Amino acid sequence: MVYGTIAVAGFLLGGVYSTWKTNRGFAVVLGVLAVLAVGGAVAWAL
């Protein structure tokens, strides 16, 4: 489950990278979701 959550965070970070120039608001939302996914993975691992 931890690896899947980290994979989702990586997918979200890729979305941030690809949308940053065209739609910064959406990129910020994706970035926040990526941070939450990483936090959830760390919490799940502990």
N, C-alpha and C positions, 0 to 999 in steps of 0.2 A: 504494500500500500504506500509506503514511503517513497519508493522509486517512481511509482505512478504519479504521485503528487509533485515530485520534483520534475518529472517529464512535463506535466501540465504547466508548471511554472516556466519551464524553458520555452514551451510553445507560446505562452503569454508574452514572454520577453521578446521573442521573435516578432510577435505582433506589434509590440511597442516600437521596435526598430523599424519595421516596415511602414507603420502609419504615422511616424513622428512628423514627417514633412508635410503630409496632406491633412491630417486631422489630429491636432495636438490634444484636444479634449479627450477623445477616445483613447489616445495613447496613454494619457495619464490614468484613465480608468483601468486600462489593461495593466499598467505598472503597479497600481494599488492591488489589483487582484493577484498579480505575480508575487508581490511581497506577502500577501496573506497566504498564498499557497506554500511558499517556502516556510513561513512561520508555522503553518499547520503540519508540514512534513517534519520540522524539527520537534514540535510538540509531540507528534505521534511517535517519533523515534525515542524520545525520552520516556 
